[in-house]
Amino acid sequence: MAFNLSFLLLLSTLAPTFTHSSFVQDPDLIAQEVQEKIHNASIHRRSLGYLSCGTGNPIDDCWRCDPNWEKNRQRLADCAIGFGKDAIGGRNGKLYTVTDPGDDPVNPKPGTLRYGVIQVEPLWIIFARDMTISLEQELLMNSFKTIDGRGASVHIAGGPCITIQYVTNIIIHGLNIHDCRRGGNAMVRDTPSHYGWRTVSDGDGVSIFGGSHIWVDHCSLSSCTDGLIDAIHGSTAITISNNYMTHHDKVMLLGHSDTLTSDKNMQVTIAFNHFGEGLVQRMPRCRHGYFHVVNNDYTHWEMYAIGGSAGPTINSQGNRFLAPNNPDNKEVTKREEAPQSEWKNWNWRSQGDLMLNGAFFTPSGVGASSSYVRASSLSARPSSFVGSITMGAGALNCKKGSRC
């Protein structure tokens, strides 16, 4: 079996103790030990602060080295990358502090999260203390808002969660979003002057519906009724970065249906995320649009990692794919609802990806570099750096007065 340089670099970064002879004689044992080291490292990775700077992660290196991050919170808005890089959220708006974890979907009280997100003016929303917010109905956001959980342990859990519908310039950062449930058949307010009837929601962690310039960064997501993050109905200019996703079936849907051609304009960057334990499929599942999947760490899947239908363009670069031990589920990719005679023309490529434990990516399409030019603003780092780049994936344990 041949091992490429990236694999050797991975072994070096994980500090293995193999001799040259054992490396040659038993590569399966090496892959197993690498898997164990990745798993053990993931347990502690999100609590480590000393690797917050100089990791090669361009988002984190932009702001996490600043010990005065709390006084310079809005600097974060200048740090996005990829297709969602112009999402400014509530930059230049006032700070709004959530002091009350309660929720009234129609008449929200000042100090609650819902009261802040429905306002018309730009707001940078922060939290006074640790809290768990169990929403009564979907949290319908208004444009130009940032929800910034840094400095507190904030959980959106146990009820319907976040909906970004026909609005723009949203940043969601530093939240724990889990155990999201269906809502609806109820009145819900979306601006200070309007509320209306909502039908039954899907139960997503973050639902993006006709939204644009959206950035979801450094969140921990798990165990929702439908998707962890879904983007449909013409949503575009989205970056999903530095998130830690676990214990879920259908992780991420990007594109509503094969027949909804408005999703052909969808452009999504998926970067520096850790797809962790207990995940099954859709990391992501794509339709129609253009998807740049770059420098993510895939340590678990049960069915497949990246899938799609309706001819999406998928550009996978510099990711680390660790296949499950099940010999039937080694393939990273899955084409759905199309015969090979059709999907062979879809532009899916793997460039610089690290394949472990038998993982393999099935490419298709013409493979011309011009097909992927739209992602050129974000350059992939070598896959051997994925461990350090994704070390802090998920909601961070930021303390005031020190580096985050």
C-alpha positions in Angstrom: 0.0 0.0 0.0 1.4 3.5 -0.9 1.2 6.3 1.6 1.4 9.9 0.4 3.2 12.8 2.0 0.0 14.2 3.6 -0.6 11.0 5.4 3.0 11.0 6.7 2.6 14.6 7.9 -0.6 13.6 9.7 1.2 10.9 11.5 3.8 13.4 12.5 1.3 15.9 13.8 -0.4 13.2 15.9 3.0 12.2 17.4 2.8 8.4 16.8 5.4 6.0 18.0 5.7 3.6 15.1 8.9 2.2 13.9 9.7 2.0 10.2 9.2 -1.7 10.1 5.8 -1.7 11.8 4.7 1.1 9.5 5.5 -1.1 6.5 4.2 -4.3 7.9 0.9 -3.3 9.3 -0.7 -0.2 7.8 -4.2 -1.2 9.0 -2.9 -1.0 12.6 -1.5 2.5 11.9 -4.9 3.7 10.5 -6.6 2.3 13.6 -4.2 4.1 15.9 -4.6 7.3 14.0 -8.4 7.0 14.3 -8.0 6.5 18.1 -5.7 9.5 18.4 -8.1 11.7 16.4 -11.0 10.6 18.6 -9.1 11.2 21.8 -7.9 14.6 20.7 -11.4 15.6 19.7 -12.6 15.1 23.3 -10.2 17.9 24.5 -9.8 20.0 21.4 -12.5 22.6 22.0 -11.2 23.5 25.5 -7.7 24.3 24.5 -6.9 28.0 24.3 -3.2 28.0 23.7 -3.7 27.0 20.0 -6.1 29.9 19.3 -3.5 31.9 17.3 -1.3 31.1 14.4 -3.2 27.9 13.5 -3.5 28.7 9.8 -7.2 29.2 10.3 -7.7 32.6 8.7 -10.9 33.3 10.6 -9.5 32.6 14.0 -6.2 34.2 13.3 -8.1 37.4 12.4 -9.5 38.0 15.9 -8.7 35.3 18.5 -5.2 36.6 19.3 -6.7 39.8 20.7 -7.0 39.6 24.5 -9.4 42.6 24.4 -11.8 40.7 22.0 -14.7 41.6 24.4 -14.1 45.3 23.8 -13.6 44.8 20.1 -16.5 42.3 19.4 -17.5 43.8 16.1 -14.0 43.1 14.7 -15.4 39.6 14.1 -17.5 41.0 11.2 -14.3 41.6 9.2 -13.0 38.0 9.6 -15.4 36.0 7.4 -14.2 34.1 4.4 -15.7 32.4 1.4 -19.1 33.1 -0.1 -20.4 34.6 3.1 -17.5 36.9 3.6 -19.6 40.1 3.1 -22.0 39.2 5.9 -21.6 42.1 8.3 -24.4 41.2 10.7 -24.9 44.0 13.2 -21.6 45.7 12.6 -21.8 49.4 13.4 -25.0 48.9 15.3 -25.6 49.2 19.0 -24.8 46.4 21.5 -28.0 44.7 22.8 -27.6 42.5 25.9 -29.8 39.5 26.5 -30.6 39.3 30.2 -33.8 37.2 30.2 -34.0 33.7 28.8 -37.7 33.8 28.5 -39.7 33.9 25.3 -43.0 35.3 24.1 -43.5 34.7 20.4 -45.9 37.6 19.9 -45.1 40.2 22.5 -41.4 39.6 23.4 -40.1 41.5 26.4 -37.1 43.8 26.2 -34.0 41.9 27.4 -35.1 38.7 25.6 -33.3 37.3 22.5 -36.5 37.5 20.4 -36.9 41.2 21.2 -33.4 41.9 19.9 -33.5 39.9 16.7 -36.8 41.4 15.4 -35.7 45.0 15.6 -35.3 47.0 12.4 -31.9 48.6 13.1 -28.6 46.8 13.1 -27.8 45.2 16.5 -24.9 43.2 17.9 -26.5 40.8 20.4 -24.6 39.5 23.4 -25.5 37.7 26.6 -25.2 38.9 30.2 -24.5 35.4 31.6 -24.8 31.7 30.9 -28.3 30.7 29.9 -30.5 28.1 28.1 -33.2 29.5 25.9 -36.1 27.2 25.1 -38.0 29.1 22.4 -41.8 28.7 22.3 -41.7 29.2 18.4 -39.2 29.7 15.7 -36.8 32.6 16.2 -37.6 34.8 13.1 -34.6 37.1 12.6 -34.6 40.5 11.0 -31.7 41.7 8.8 -28.4 43.1 10.0 -28.1 41.1 13.2 -25.3 39.3 15.0 -25.9 36.8 17.7 -22.6 36.6 19.6 -22.4 34.0 22.3 -18.7 34.7 23.3 -18.1 35.1 27.0 -21.1 33.0 28.0 -22.4 29.4 27.6 -25.5 29.9 25.6 -27.8 27.1 24.6 -30.7 27.3 22.2 -32.4 24.0 22.9 -35.6 22.2 23.7 -37.9 24.0 21.3 -38.0 25.5 17.8 -34.7 27.2 16.9 -33.4 29.8 14.5 -35.0 30.8 11.2 -33.4 33.2 8.7 -36.1 33.8 6.1 -36.0 36.4 3.4 -33.5 38.5 5.3 -29.8 39.4 4.8 -26.6 40.0 6.7 -26.8 37.6 9.6 -23.9 36.3 11.8 -24.6 33.5 14.2 -21.5 32.9 16.4 -20.7 30.9 19.5 -24.0 29.2 20.3 -24.8 25.7 21.4 -27.8 24.7 19.3 -29.3 21.3 20.0 -32.5 19.3 20.6 -34.5 21.6 18.3 -38.1 20.7 17.8 -40.9 21.5 15.4 -43.0 24.6 16.0 -45.8 26.4 14.2 -49.5 26.6 13.8 -49.1 29.7 15.9 -48.7 33.5 15.6 -45.0 34.7 15.6 -43.6 38.2 15.5 -40.9 39.0 12.9 -40.6 42.8 13.3 -41.8 45.3 15.9 -44.8 46.2 13.7 -45.8 42.8 12.3 -46.6 39.3 13.4 -48.4 36.5 11.5 -49.4 32.9 11.3 -46.7 30.3 11.0 -47.3 26.8 9.7 -45.4 23.8 11.1 -41.7 24.2 10.9 -39.2 21.5 10.2 -37.3 21.5 13.5 -33.9 22.7 12.0 -31.1 24.1 14.2 -30.6 26.9 11.7 -33.0 27.2 8.8 -32.0 29.6 6.0 -34.9 30.2 3.6 -34.4 32.8 0.8 -31.6 34.4 2.9 -28.3 35.9 1.7 -25.0 37.0 3.2 -25.2 34.6 6.1 -22.3 33.4 8.3 -22.7 30.6 10.9 -19.4 30.3 12.8 -18.1 28.5 15.9 -21.4 26.9 16.9 -21.9 23.4 18.4 -24.9 21.7 16.9 -26.5 18.3 17.5 -29.7 16.3 17.8 -32.3 18.3 16.0 -35.6 17.0 14.5 -34.6 17.8 10.9 -31.4 19.4 9.7 -28.6 21.0 11.8 -28.2 23.7 9.2 -30.4 23.8 6.1 -30.4 26.4 3.3 -33.1 26.4 0.6 -35.3 28.5 -1.7 -32.7 30.6 -3.4 -30.5 31.2 -0.4 -26.9 32.2 -1.3 -23.7 33.9 -0.2 -23.3 31.6 2.8 -20.3 30.5 4.9 -20.6 27.7 7.4 -17.3 27.6 9.3 -15.6 26.3 12.5 -18.7 24.4 13.7 -18.7 21.1 15.6 -21.5 18.8 14.6 -22.4 15.6 16.3 -25.2 13.0 17.0 -27.5 13.7 14.1 -28.8 11.9 11.0 -29.4 14.4 8.1 -26.8 17.0 8.9 -27.0 19.7 6.2 -29.4 20.2 3.3 -28.4 22.8 0.7 -31.1 23.1 -2.0 -34.8 22.5 -1.6 -35.7 20.1 -4.4 -34.5 18.9 -7.8 -37.2 21.0 -9.5 -36.6 24.3 -7.7 -34.2 25.9 -10.2 -33.8 29.1 -8.2 -31.2 27.2 -6.1 -28.9 27.2 -9.1 -27.6 30.6 -7.8 -26.8 29.1 -4.4 -23.1 29.5 -3.4 -22.0 28.0 -0.1 -18.6 27.7 1.6 -18.2 24.9 4.2 -14.8 25.4 5.9 -12.9 24.3 9.0 -15.8 22.4 10.5 -15.5 19.2 12.5 -18.1 16.5 11.5 -17.9 14.4 14.6 -19.3 11.4 16.4 -22.8 10.1 15.7 -23.4 11.6 12.3 -25.0 9.6 9.5 -25.3 11.6 6.2 -25.6 14.9 4.4 -22.3 16.7 5.3 -23.7 18.3 3.1 -26.3 17.1 0.6 -26.3 19.6 -2.3 -28.6 20.5 -5.2 -28.1 22.7 -8.3 -25.6 25.3 -6.8 -21.9 25.7 -6.2 -20.3 24.3 -3.0 -16.8 24.7 -1.8 -15.9 22.2 0.9 -12.5 23.1 2.3 -10.3 22.0 5.2 -13.0 20.2 7.2 -12.3 17.2 9.5 -14.7 14.3 8.8 -14.1 11.7 11.6 -17.5 10.0 11.5 -20.2 9.1 9.1 -22.5 6.0 8.9 -23.9 6.3 5.3 -21.8 8.9 3.4 -20.3 12.3 3.9 -21.0 14.4 0.8 -24.0 13.8 -1.5 -26.2 15.5 -4.0 -28.6 15.5 -6.9 -29.7 17.8 -9.7 -26.1 18.5 -11.0 -24.5 20.6 -8.2 -20.8 21.6 -8.5 -18.8 20.3 -5.5 -15.3 21.4 -5.0 -13.7 19.3 -2.1 -10.2 20.6 -1.1 -7.9 19.8 1.7 -10.3 17.9 3.8 -9.5 14.9 6.0 -11.9 11.9 5.6 -11.7 9.1 8.1 -14.0 6.3 6.8 -16.0 4.1 9.2 -15.0 0.6 9.8 -18.0 -0.8 8.0 -16.6 -2.0 4.6 -19.8 -1.0 2.8 -19.6 2.7 3.7 -16.1 3.8 2.8 -17.2 6.1 0.0 -17.3 9.8 0.8 -19.7 10.6 -2.0 -23.2 9.6 -2.9 -25.2 10.6 -6.0 -28.9 10.5 -5.5 -31.9 10.3 -7.9 -29.8 10.0 -11.0 -28.2 7.2 -13.1 -24.5 7.2 -13.8 -25.2 8.3 -17.3 -26.4 11.5 -15.9 -24.2 12.1 -12.9 -21.0 11.4 -14.7 -21.3 15.0 -16.1 -21.7 16.6 -12.7 -18.6 18.5 -11.7 -17.4 16.9 -8.4 -13.7 16.9 -7.6 -11.4 16.1 -4.8 -8.1 18.0 -4.6 -5.6 17.4 -1.9 -8.0 15.5 0.4 -6.6 13.0 2.8 -8.3 9.6 2.7 -8.0 7.4 5.8 -9.2 3.9 6.7 -10.2 3.1 3.1 -12.1 6.3 2.4 -12.5 7.2 -1.3 -14.1 10.0 -3.3 -15.7 9.3 -6.7 -15.1 12.3 -8.9 -17.1 13.2 -12.0 -17.5 15.9 -14.7 -15.0 17.6 -16.9 -12.6 18.4 -14.0 -11.5 21.7 -15.6 -10.1 24.3 -13.2 -12.4 26.9 -14.8 -15.4 25.0 -13.4 -14.2 25.9 -9.9 -13.0 29.4 -10.3 -15.7 30.9 -8.1 -14.0 29.5 -5.0 -10.6 30.9 -5.8 -10.9 33.6 -3.1 -10.4 31.0 -0.5 -7.3 28.9 -0.8 -7.2 25.4 0.8 -4.4 24.6 3.2 -2.7 21.2 3.0 -4.9 18.5 4.5 -2.1 17.7 7.0 -3.0 21.0 8.7 -6.6 20.1 9.3 -6.0 19.0 12.8 -4.7 22.4 13.9 -7.1 24.4 11.7 -10.2 22.7 13.3 -8.8 22.4 16.8 -11.2 25.0 18.1 -14.3 23.9 16.2 -17.6 24.5 18.0 -18.6 27.1 20.6 -15.6 28.5 22.3 -14.9 28.8 26.0 -14.1 32.5 25.9 -13.1 34.3 29.1 -13.2 38.1 29.4 -9.7 39.6 29.7 -7.8 36.8 28.0 -7.4 35.3 24.5 -10.5 33.5 23.4 
